[in-house]
Amino acid sequence: MPLNLMILTSYFAIEPKSIRGGISYRYVGLYGSLVKALMNCSPESRIFWYSHSDRCLRLITRKKTIEKQFGILKAVLGAIFCTLRNRSYLAVVVAYPYAVPRVQAVLGYILSLLVLKVFGIGGRVKVIVDIFDPPVEAAYAFQEKGPSIPAILYYRILDMLSLKLASFIIVPSQSYRQYVTKVYRINRLKISVVPTGSLVRYISFAPTKSEGPLTVLYSGSAMKVKDVDKLVSIITNLRECGLEIKLYIAGAKLMDLPDYVHIGSYGWVSFVKDILSNSDIGVIPYPPNRLHFSYTMLSKLFDYMAAGKPIISTALKETGNIIRMFNCGLVARNWKEFKLHLKKLYRNREFAQKLGENGRRAAEKYFDYELLARTLLTKLIKMFEIDH
């Protein structure tokens, strides 16, 4: 009996050209790879991908894709009845919180979860909540001011409801696993880590130049809340000391920048081909005291690694653990040390290249989204076999 898969997201993104940020990278990288892995091992399986932005259900089979306009509840019921009629199993992946429609349509989302829970009693339907970007924690990270009390209450209630009704929960890091267990009193065995990764086969290995100016890359929006102003300040100081360092920012300009900084927004494919491959060092300047930055796994980290770029990061917990574990970069305890790390890699290119090589090997072996998707698929199949 084949396993069917339903994916609930904010919008549809399955190919690399659709990537336009960390959210859609998770869609394309993990969910898109999961779709391909399932189709390869079970050609009779059906994929139901629902995106609430266009209220569209895409029924994907080996032969064709059919699009239908539905509300989320009707889409969920359609996937359930199709599955039960064919005596199959249905795994429903909820990209939380981005699968949640706007406030005025949230009732359909809640009813859909309840319906899935009812039909899951027989063991043929399971809900997997992927809480890769917790809304309250992310709001505290990306805003100078925290979210309002009504917004916190709204999302905490949705968090609790979504997590309690889930058969299985996936999170991007061990830190978030411990956090969700503690805050929402969820059984730790119900939570599994599926880290952020990279589409490694699309990224060419391009080691640091052995000489000449050093090109530093920051992939992300230029915002003071992300401490990009501090990054710019130390690079400006190093340039004034005679070091030939260029700074490229791949993202939106949301703060004032010196004229020497190159900044632009790029599609993921052009970013990988034209910007990432031509850079020498990848940097992550985020403030460690913001829980979300410290606990999550950043997609830029794994793209840097896949391209063979040595990384310099602030002392973010999960990012720092990866860098130290695989010896693929340097972690700075403060901005003075960040500056010293930049000088070190500028002057010792052989060391920089070695760090980059270590990162590429680790990305290929542990953080390739296609590998992560196959591992997740194995867990899903095993989950249904236990109850069968």
Order of alpha helices (4+ residues) and beta strands (2+ residues): beta-alpha-alpha-beta-beta-beta-alpha-beta-alpha-beta-alpha-alpha-beta-alpha-beta-beta-alpha-beta-beta-beta-alpha-alpha-beta-alpha-beta-alpha-alpha-alpha
